């Protein structure tokens, strides 16, 4: 039985006995890795890896050019990866998958025990080839690595000044230090590269925590010494033109930065906490382009209803949902659909998140008295055909929007309610007369965002037991056309996210689930009687409205989203 890699290569006639003996001798005398000596003799990486697999029982895993995401790389620090020749490959089926170059190395095996205890997961070992290992090391241009380097420069620059000097130095001087500037640049770049929508910089008793929100979920990306907190916050304030010496009250501001040859807008909010100022940064990419309605997840009868509504010459279309549900993105998709030369489209936004060629976009500035209501009055003098108002926040804005819709304009806006049905009682509660609302409101669109499954790393879940019972109950309440389609999609399984090296969260990106309320003569009569939300819901369901949950179920049955994800949202 073969006892070494060399023995296995000899048995496969990839190496002669004489060559094997020479490799052993040179390796012992020069202290050189047997692997390197084999490669110099023309033995392929794959042959060596397969020999190690035969010897150890660990399978070989070829990355085939697939990048290991940053979220996965964080499981093993770069220094450890280089020293022990091990890399993380992802979390899968309750295991932390590890790639190793030298599974026979005792020190590497000891390091794995520590990694397993820290991760709280059992390890699953794979053998990898050197070219894949080097490719992953190149990806270790990580957030923590770059920030740690900048942090080291920061500490080195001020060593010897006293432990408390770094905290108590004049913030107006500290913010201009190159290391702090580098640190913030690295954080911003990695947030943009990682498709984050928000950055949270949060002081705690022990450290400064940096979290990124990706696909609606917050992940801790970095932990910094608490000593750098004043410098980081002050640097952000300088970029945002906020008051550096004011730490007792919240402040809001904006700044712009060029990242990867793209100009990105950042909206900043500071907030005093027990351990210092917390900073939330919203990332707005004006060059990201506007998503189409199909990409948003608007399909079937909902798409047909919306396409018909936006062709109306006047009236009001409202998009509703909680904060962060994608209302603005849907508004932009509608504007893009309507954007034709024959229309004069004017928008009021706070802020302008995406720029659309051909649309006259204006940003409100409450600090100087230029608010939605003020802007609406002036828009009416601009001869508009279509008006977009970023948000209806008060009675005055609602009244002006209703007036604009009544006087021959198509008005698009958003409103904060839980669902489409809630739009009507909300507007009535804001002081809009039912006799004005009924003929003005064309459509209300309620929406939520759900994470999409990675199509190349998902697994099927059999439709049986309690799951089958729940699905059948919900499908039975669908309108006839949707129910028929849902029944044809019942193929015996739905899908759920599966963690993999290419998809470390099991999901990537988000899409919407929608419900579309359209105005009808029957609904107009009910509105005039000052109805409750339940009265309105009963009528729209009678008319065949697909609820958000039902729309989500259709996407579950199509394998686009997971059933558990849907239940978290609706």
C-alpha positions as CSV (number, residue, x, y, z in Angstrom):
1,X,0.0,0.0,0.0
2,X,1.3,3.4,-1.0
3,X,2.5,5.5,2.0
4,X,3.3,8.8,0.3
5,X,2.3,11.0,-2.6
6,X,5.5,10.0,-4.4
7,X,4.6,6.3,-4.1
8,X,1.1,7.0,-5.6
9,X,2.6,8.9,-8.5
10,X,5.1,6.1,-9.1
11,X,2.3,3.5,-9.1
12,X,0.4,5.6,-11.7
13,X,3.6,5.7,-13.9
14,X,3.7,9.5,-13.6
15,X,7.1,9.2,-11.9
16,X,9.8,6.6,-12.1
17,X,11.3,4.9,-9.1
18,X,14.6,6.7,-9.7
19,X,12.9,10.1,-10.0
20,X,10.9,9.4,-6.8
21,X,14.1,8.6,-4.9
22,X,15.8,11.8,-6.2
23,X,12.8,13.9,-5.1
24,X,12.9,12.4,-1.6
25,X,16.7,13.0,-1.3
26,X,16.5,16.6,-2.5
27,X,13.6,17.4,-0.3
28,X,15.4,16.1,2.8
29,X,18.7,17.7,2.0
30,X,17.4,21.1,0.9
31,X,14.4,21.3,3.1
32,X,12.3,22.0,0.0
33,X,8.7,21.0,-0.4
34,X,8.2,17.8,-2.2
35,X,5.4,19.5,-4.1
36,X,7.6,22.1,-5.6
37,X,10.2,19.5,-6.7
38,X,7.4,17.5,-8.3
39,X,6.2,20.5,-10.2
40,X,9.7,21.3,-11.5
41,X,9.8,17.7,-13.0
42,X,6.6,18.4,-15.0
43,X,4.1,16.7,-12.7
44,X,0.7,18.4,-13.0
45,X,-0.9,20.2,-10.1
46,X,-4.0,18.1,-10.6
47,X,-2.0,14.8,-10.5
48,X,-0.4,15.8,-7.2
49,X,-3.8,16.8,-5.7
50,X,-5.4,13.6,-6.8
51,X,-2.5,11.6,-5.2
52,X,-3.0,13.5,-2.0
53,X,-6.7,12.7,-2.1
54,X,-6.0,9.0,-2.6
55,X,-3.6,9.2,0.4
56,X,-5.8,11.2,2.8
57,X,-9.3,10.4,1.7
58,X,-10.1,14.1,1.3
59,X,-11.8,15.0,-2.0
60,X,-10.3,17.4,-4.5
61,X,-12.1,20.6,-5.2
62,X,-11.3,22.7,-8.2
63,X,-12.4,26.3,-8.1
64,X,-12.3,26.7,-11.9
65,X,-11.9,30.5,-11.7
66,X,-14.9,31.0,-9.4
67,X,-14.1,33.8,-7.0
68,X,-14.5,33.2,-3.3
69,X,-16.7,36.1,-1.9
70,X,-15.4,38.4,0.7
71,X,-18.0,37.2,3.2
72,X,-16.4,33.8,3.0
73,X,-12.8,34.9,3.2
74,X,-13.5,36.5,6.6
75,X,-13.7,33.0,8.1
76,X,-9.9,32.8,7.9
77,X,-7.6,35.8,8.2
78,X,-5.2,36.4,5.3
79,X,-2.1,35.9,7.5
80,X,-3.4,32.5,8.6
81,X,-4.3,31.5,5.1
82,X,-0.8,32.3,3.8
83,X,1.0,30.7,6.7
84,X,-0.9,27.4,6.8
85,X,-1.9,27.2,3.1
86,X,-5.6,27.0,3.9
87,X,-8.5,28.9,2.6
88,X,-12.3,29.0,3.4
89,X,-14.6,27.8,0.7
90,X,-18.0,28.6,2.2
91,X,-20.6,27.3,4.7
92,X,-22.6,24.4,3.4
93,X,-25.0,21.9,5.0
94,X,-23.9,22.9,8.5
95,X,-20.2,22.6,7.7
96,X,-17.4,25.1,7.1
97,X,-15.7,24.0,3.9
98,X,-11.9,24.4,3.9
99,X,-9.4,24.1,1.1
100,X,-5.9,22.8,1.9
101,X,-2.7,22.6,0.0
102,X,-0.9,20.4,2.5
103,X,-3.3,18.2,4.4
104,X,-0.4,16.2,5.8
105,X,1.0,19.2,7.7
106,X,0.5,18.9,11.4
107,X,0.6,22.6,12.1
108,X,-2.1,23.2,9.5
109,X,-4.2,20.5,11.1
110,X,-3.8,22.2,14.6
111,X,-4.8,25.6,13.0
112,X,-8.0,24.0,11.7
113,X,-9.0,22.9,15.2
114,X,-8.9,26.5,16.3
115,X,-10.8,27.7,13.2
116,X,-13.5,25.1,13.9
117,X,-13.9,26.2,17.5
118,X,-14.2,29.8,16.5
119,X,-16.6,29.2,13.7
120,X,-18.8,26.9,15.9
121,X,-19.1,24.5,12.9
122,X,-17.5,21.2,12.0
123,X,-15.0,21.4,9.1
124,X,-15.2,19.6,5.8
125,X,-11.7,19.4,4.2
126,X,-11.0,19.6,0.5
127,X,-7.7,19.4,-1.3
128,X,-7.0,22.3,-3.7
129,X,-4.3,23.1,-6.3
130,X,-1.7,25.8,-5.9
131,X,-3.0,28.0,-8.8
132,X,-6.4,28.1,-7.1
133,X,-4.8,28.9,-3.8
134,X,-2.8,31.8,-5.3
135,X,-5.9,33.1,-7.0
136,X,-7.8,33.2,-3.7
137,X,-4.9,35.0,-2.0
138,X,-5.2,37.7,-4.6
139,X,-8.8,38.1,-3.5
140,X,-7.6,38.7,0.1
141,X,-7.3,42.4,-0.8
142,X,-9.8,42.5,2.0
143,X,-11.6,45.2,3.9
144,X,-10.0,44.1,7.2
145,X,-6.6,43.9,5.6
146,X,-6.6,47.3,4.1
147,X,-8.1,49.0,7.1
148,X,-5.7,47.2,9.4
149,X,-2.8,48.6,7.3
150,X,-4.2,52.1,7.5
151,X,-4.9,51.7,11.2
152,X,-1.3,50.7,11.7
153,X,-0.1,53.8,10.0
154,X,-2.4,55.8,12.2
155,X,-1.1,54.2,15.4
156,X,2.6,54.5,14.2
157,X,2.2,58.2,13.4
158,X,1.1,59.0,16.9
159,X,2.9,56.4,19.0
160,X,4.7,58.0,21.9
161,X,2.2,60.8,22.3
162,X,0.4,59.2,25.2
163,X,-2.5,56.7,25.3
164,X,-5.2,59.3,25.6
165,X,-3.8,61.8,23.1
166,X,-5.3,60.0,20.2
167,X,-8.8,60.4,21.7
168,X,-8.4,64.0,22.9
169,X,-6.6,65.5,19.9
170,X,-8.2,68.4,18.1
171,X,-10.7,66.6,15.7
172,X,-10.2,69.4,13.1
173,X,-6.6,68.2,12.8
174,X,-7.2,64.5,13.1
175,X,-9.6,64.3,10.2
176,X,-7.0,65.3,7.7
177,X,-4.6,62.5,8.6
178,X,-3.9,60.4,5.6
179,X,-4.5,57.0,7.5
180,X,-8.0,58.1,8.5
181,X,-8.7,59.2,5.0
182,X,-7.4,55.8,3.6
183,X,-9.5,54.0,6.2
184,X,-12.7,55.7,5.2
185,X,-11.9,55.2,1.5
186,X,-11.4,51.5,2.0
187,X,-14.7,51.2,3.9
188,X,-16.7,53.1,1.3
189,X,-15.1,51.2,-1.6
190,X,-15.8,47.8,-0.1
191,X,-19.4,48.8,0.7
192,X,-20.0,49.7,-2.9
193,X,-18.2,46.6,-4.3
194,X,-20.2,44.5,-2.0
195,X,-23.5,45.9,-3.2
196,X,-24.3,47.3,0.2
197,X,-27.2,49.8,0.5
198,X,-26.1,51.2,3.9
199,X,-23.1,51.5,6.2
200,X,-23.5,51.6,10.0
201,X,-20.6,52.9,12.1
202,X,-21.4,52.1,15.7
203,X,-19.4,52.8,18.9
204,X,-19.7,50.2,21.6
205,X,-18.0,49.9,25.0
206,X,-15.1,47.8,23.6
207,X,-14.8,48.7,19.9
208,X,-16.1,50.5,16.8
209,X,-18.3,48.2,14.8
210,X,-18.8,48.7,11.0
211,X,-21.8,46.9,9.5
212,X,-22.9,46.7,5.9
213,X,-26.5,46.2,4.9
214,X,-26.6,43.8,1.9
215,X,-30.0,42.6,0.4
216,X,-31.8,44.1,3.4
217,X,-29.7,42.3,6.1
218,X,-26.9,43.8,8.3
219,X,-23.6,42.0,8.5
220,X,-20.6,43.0,10.7
221,X,-17.8,43.6,8.4
222,X,-15.2,45.2,10.6
223,X,-14.3,45.8,14.2
224,X,-11.9,48.7,15.0
225,X,-10.3,50.0,18.2
226,X,-12.6,52.4,19.9
227,X,-9.7,55.0,20.0
228,X,-10.3,55.7,16.3
229,X,-13.9,56.6,16.7
230,X,-13.5,60.4,17.0
231,X,-11.2,60.5,14.0
232,X,-13.6,58.4,11.8
233,X,-16.7,60.4,12.7
234,X,-14.9,63.7,12.3
235,X,-13.6,62.7,8.9
236,X,-17.2,61.9,7.8
237,X,-18.4,65.2,9.2
238,X,-15.8,67.1,7.2
239,X,-16.8,65.3,4.0
240,X,-20.4,66.1,4.7
241,X,-20.0,69.7,5.9
242,X,-21.4,68.9,9.3
243,X,-20.4,70.6,12.6
244,X,-17.5,68.7,14.0
245,X,-17.8,70.0,17.5
246,X,-21.5,69.2,17.8
247,X,-21.9,65.8,19.2
248,X,-25.1,66.2,21.3
249,X,-27.8,66.4,18.6
250,X,-28.4,64.4,15.3
251,X,-27.1,65.9,12.1
252,X,-27.8,65.1,8.5
253,X,-25.8,65.7,5.3
254,X,-24.6,64.4,2.0
255,X,-21.3,64.0,0.1
256,X,-20.1,62.6,-3.2
257,X,-17.1,60.4,-4.0
258,X,-15.6,58.8,-7.1
259,X,-15.3,55.0,-6.5
260,X,-14.2,52.7,-9.3
261,X,-14.6,55.5,-11.8
262,X,-18.2,56.0,-10.8
263,X,-19.6,59.0,-8.9
264,X,-21.5,57.8,-5.9
265,X,-23.8,59.8,-3.6
266,X,-23.8,59.2,0.1
267,X,-26.5,60.4,2.5
268,X,-25.2,60.7,6.1
269,X,-27.1,60.7,9.4
270,X,-25.3,61.1,12.8
271,X,-27.0,60.1,16.1
272,X,-25.8,60.5,19.7
273,X,-25.6,57.3,21.7
274,X,-24.3,56.3,25.1
275,X,-20.8,55.5,23.7
276,X,-20.6,58.3,21.2
277,X,-22.0,59.3,17.8
278,X,-23.4,56.5,15.6
279,X,-23.2,57.2,11.8
280,X,-25.6,55.7,9.2
281,X,-24.6,56.2,5.6
282,X,-27.0,55.4,2.7
283,X,-25.3,54.6,-0.6
284,X,-27.0,56.1,-3.7
285,X,-25.5,55.2,-7.0
286,X,-26.9,57.6,-9.7
287,X,-25.3,55.7,-12.5
288,X,-26.7,52.3,-11.5
289,X,-29.5,52.7,-14.0
290,X,-33.2,52.2,-13.5
291,X,-34.6,48.7,-13.1
292,X,-37.3,47.6,-15.4
293,X,-40.7,46.4,-14.0
294,X,-39.9,42.9,-15.0
295,X,-36.6,42.9,-13.1
296,X,-38.6,44.3,-10.1
297,X,-40.8,41.2,-10.1
298,X,-43.9,42.8,-11.5
299,X,-45.5,40.2,-13.8
300,X,-48.7,38.6,-15.0
301,X,-52.0,40.4,-14.2
302,X,-50.2,43.0,-12.0
303,X,-48.0,44.1,-14.9
304,X,-51.1,44.3,-17.2
305,X,-52.9,46.5,-14.7
306,X,-50.0,48.8,-14.2
307,X,-49.3,49.2,-17.9
308,X,-52.9,50.2,-18.4
309,X,-52.9,52.6,-15.5
310,X,-49.9,54.6,-16.6
311,X,-51.5,55.2,-20.0
312,X,-54.2,57.2,-18.3
313,X,-54.0,61.0,-19.1
314,X,-54.6,62.1,-15.6
315,X,-55.1,60.8,-12.1
316,X,-52.9,59.6,-9.3
317,X,-50.9,56.3,-8.8
318,X,-49.5,55.7,-5.3
319,X,-46.9,53.2,-4.3
320,X,-47.0,52.2,-0.7
321,X,-45.0,50.2,1.8
322,X,-42.7,50.6,4.8
323,X,-39.2,52.2,4.7
324,X,-36.8,50.2,2.6
325,X,-39.4,48.3,0.6
326,X,-38.3,49.6,-2.8
327,X,-41.0,52.2,-3.4
328,X,-38.6,54.7,-5.0
329,X,-37.1,52.1,-7.3
330,X,-40.6,51.2,-8.5
331,X,-41.3,54.9,-9.1
332,X,-38.2,55.2,-11.3
333,X,-39.3,52.1,-13.2
334,X,-42.6,53.7,-14.0
335,X,-41.0,57.0,-15.0
336,X,-38.6,55.1,-17.3
337,X,-41.6,53.5,-18.9
338,X,-43.4,56.8,-19.4
339,X,-40.3,58.7,-20.5
340,X,-41.2,59.8,-24.1
341,X,-40.4,63.0,-25.9
342,X,-44.0,64.1,-26.1
343,X,-44.3,64.3,-22.3
344,X,-43.0,66.9,-20.0
345,X,-42.0,65.0,-16.9
346,X,-41.1,66.9,-13.7
347,X,-40.1,65.2,-10.4
348,X,-39.6,66.4,-6.8
349,X,-37.2,64.1,-4.9
350,X,-35.4,63.8,-1.6
351,X,-32.8,63.0,-2.7
352,X,-32.4,62.3,-6.5
353,X,-31.3,58.7,-6.3
354,X,-31.1,57.9,-10.1
355,X,-30.8,60.3,-13.0
356,X,-33.1,59.6,-16.0
357,X,-32.3,61.3,-19.3
358,X,-35.2,63.5,-20.4
359,X,-36.8,63.8,-16.9
360,X,-36.6,67.2,-15.2
361,X,-35.6,66.1,-11.7
362,X,-35.5,68.6,-8.8
363,X,-34.2,67.9,-5.2
364,X,-36.2,69.4,-2.4
365,X,-34.2,71.3,0.3
366,X,-36.2,71.6,3.5
367,X,-33.5,73.6,5.2
368,X,-34.2,76.6,2.9
369,X,-37.9,76.1,2.8
370,X,-38.0,74.2,-0.6
371,X,-40.3,71.3,0.4
372,X,-42.6,69.0,-1.5
373,X,-45.6,71.3,-1.1
374,X,-43.6,74.3,-2.2
375,X,-42.2,72.5,-5.2
376,X,-45.6,71.3,-6.2
377,X,-47.0,74.8,-6.4
378,X,-44.1,75.8,-8.7
379,X,-44.3,72.7,-10.8
380,X,-47.8,73.6,-11.9
381,X,-46.3,76.6,-13.7
382,X,-43.9,74.4,-15.7
383,X,-46.6,73.0,-18.0
384,X,-46.1,69.4,-16.8
385,X,-47.8,66.3,-18.2
386,X,-46.5,63.9,-15.6
387,X,-45.5,64.8,-12.0
388,X,-43.5,62.6,-9.7
389,X,-43.5,63.5,-6.0
390,X,-41.0,61.5,-3.9
391,X,-43.3,61.2,-0.9
392,X,-46.6,62.5,0.4
393,X,-45.8,63.3,4.0
394,X,-48.5,65.8,5.1
395,X,-52.0,67.0,4.3
396,X,-50.8,70.0,2.3
397,X,-48.7,67.8,-0.1
398,X,-51.6,65.3,-0.4
399,X,-54.1,68.1,-1.2
400,X,-51.8,69.6,-3.8
401,X,-51.2,66.2,-5.4
402,X,-55.0,65.5,-5.6
403,X,-55.5,69.0,-7.1
404,X,-52.8,68.3,-9.8
405,X,-54.4,65.0,-10.6
406,X,-57.8,66.6,-11.0
407,X,-56.5,69.3,-13.3
408,X,-55.3,67.0,-16.1
409,X,-51.9,65.6,-14.8
410,X,-50.7,62.1,-14.1
411,X,-49.3,62.1,-10.6
412,X,-47.0,59.4,-9.2
413,X,-46.0,59.3,-5.6
414,X,-45.3,57.2,-2.5
415,X,-47.1,56.9,0.8
416,X,-46.2,55.0,4.0
417,X,-48.9,52.4,4.7
418,X,-48.7,48.7,5.3
419,X,-50.5,47.7,2.1
420,X,-52.3,49.0,-0.9
421,X,-55.7,48.9,0.8
422,X,-54.4,51.1,3.5
423,X,-53.9,54.0,1.1
424,X,-57.5,55.0,1.0
425,X,-58.2,55.3,4.8
426,X,-54.7,57.0,5.2
427,X,-55.5,59.7,2.7
428,X,-59.0,60.3,4.3
429,X,-57.3,60.5,7.7
430,X,-54.9,63.1,6.3
431,X,-57.9,65.3,5.5
432,X,-58.6,64.4,1.8
433,X,-62.4,64.5,1.1
434,X,-63.7,61.1,-0.2
435,X,-65.5,62.8,-3.0
436,X,-62.2,64.1,-4.3
437,X,-60.3,60.9,-3.7
438,X,-62.7,58.5,-5.4
439,X,-62.4,60.0,-8.9
440,X,-58.7,60.9,-8.6
441,X,-57.0,57.7,-7.4
442,X,-56.3,55.4,-10.3
443,X,-54.2,52.7,-8.5
444,X,-52.4,51.9,-5.3
445,X,-49.4,49.5,-5.4
446,X,-48.3,47.8,-2.2
447,X,-44.9,46.1,-2.1
448,X,-42.2,44.4,0.0
449,X,-38.7,43.3,-0.9
450,X,-37.6,39.6,-0.6
451,X,-34.2,38.1,-1.2
452,X,-33.8,36.0,-4.4
453,X,-32.5,32.5,-4.4
454,X,-29.2,31.8,-6.1
455,X,-30.3,29.7,-9.0
456,X,-27.0,27.7,-9.0
457,X,-27.0,26.9,-5.3
458,X,-30.5,26.1,-4.1
459,X,-32.0,22.9,-2.9
460,X,-35.5,21.4,-3.3
461,X,-37.9,20.9,-0.4
462,X,-40.6,18.4,-0.9
463,X,-44.2,19.7,-0.8
464,X,-45.6,17.5,1.8
465,X,-47.1,17.5,5.3
466,X,-47.6,20.9,6.9
467,X,-46.0,22.8,4.0
468,X,-48.4,21.2,1.5
469,X,-51.3,22.0,3.7
470,X,-50.3,25.7,4.0
471,X,-49.7,26.1,0.2
472,X,-53.0,24.5,-0.7
473,X,-54.9,26.7,1.8
474,X,-53.3,29.9,0.3
475,X,-53.8,28.8,-3.3
476,X,-57.5,28.1,-2.7
477,X,-58.0,31.8,-1.9
478,X,-56.4,33.0,-5.1
479,X,-58.4,34.5,-8.0
480,X,-59.4,31.8,-10.5
481,X,-56.7,32.6,-13.1
482,X,-53.9,32.8,-10.6
483,X,-55.2,29.6,-8.8
484,X,-55.1,27.7,-12.1
485,X,-51.5,28.8,-12.8
486,X,-50.4,28.0,-9.2
487,X,-51.8,24.5,-9.4
488,X,-49.8,23.9,-12.6
489,X,-46.7,25.0,-10.8
490,X,-47.1,22.5,-8.0
491,X,-44.3,20.2,-9.2
492,X,-43.7,18.4,-5.9
493,X,-41.1,20.7,-4.5
494,X,-40.2,24.3,-3.7
495,X,-36.7,25.6,-3.1
496,X,-34.7,27.2,-0.3
497,X,-31.3,28.9,-0.3
498,X,-28.2,26.8,0.1
499,X,-24.9,28.3,1.2
500,X,-22.0,27.7,-1.2
501,X,-18.7,29.2,-2.1
502,X,-20.2,31.2,-5.0
503,X,-23.3,32.2,-2.9
504,X,-22.3,32.4,0.8
505,X,-25.7,33.5,2.0
506,X,-27.8,31.3,-0.3
507,X,-29.4,34.4,-1.7
508,X,-28.3,37.2,-4.0
509,X,-30.2,40.4,-4.8
510,X,-33.8,41.2,-4.1
511,X,-37.1,41.5,-5.9
512,X,-40.5,42.8,-5.0
513,X,-43.8,41.1,-4.1
514,X,-46.8,43.3,-5.0
515,X,-50.5,43.8,-4.6
516,X,-52.2,46.1,-7.1
517,X,-55.5,47.9,-6.1
518,X,-57.3,49.5,-9.1
519,X,-60.2,51.9,-8.8
520,X,-63.6,50.7,-10.0
521,X,-67.1,52.2,-9.9
522,X,-68.0,49.8,-7.1
523,X,-65.0,50.8,-5.1
524,X,-65.7,54.5,-5.7
525,X,-69.2,54.0,-4.1
526,X,-67.6,52.3,-1.1
527,X,-65.1,55.2,-0.6
528,X,-67.8,57.8,-0.6
529,X,-69.3,56.0,2.5
530,X,-66.1,56.5,4.5
531,X,-65.3,52.8,4.7
532,X,-63.0,50.9,7.0
533,X,-59.9,49.1,5.7
534,X,-61.7,45.7,6.0
535,X,-64.6,47.0,3.8
536,X,-62.2,48.0,1.1
537,X,-60.2,44.8,1.3
538,X,-63.3,42.7,1.0
539,X,-64.3,44.5,-2.2
540,X,-60.9,44.4,-3.9
541,X,-60.5,40.7,-3.2
542,X,-64.0,40.2,-4.6
543,X,-62.7,41.9,-7.8
544,X,-59.7,39.5,-8.0
545,X,-56.8,41.4,-6.5
546,X,-53.8,39.2,-5.9
547,X,-52.4,39.9,-2.4
548,X,-48.7,40.4,-1.7
549,X,-48.6,37.0,0.0
550,X,-50.3,35.3,-3.0
551,X,-47.9,37.1,-5.4
552,X,-45.0,35.8,-3.3
553,X,-46.4,32.3,-3.4
554,X,-46.4,32.4,-7.2
555,X,-42.7,33.3,-7.0
556,X,-42.0,30.6,-4.5
557,X,-43.6,28.0,-6.8
558,X,-41.5,29.3,-9.7
559,X,-38.3,28.8,-7.6
560,X,-37.4,32.5,-7.5
561,X,-37.7,33.0,-3.8
562,X,-37.8,30.7,-0.7
563,X,-40.9,29.9,1.2
564,X,-39.3,30.7,4.6
565,X,-38.1,34.1,3.2
566,X,-41.7,34.9,2.1
567,X,-43.0,34.1,5.6
568,X,-40.5,36.5,7.1
569,X,-41.8,39.4,5.0
570,X,-45.6,38.9,5.0
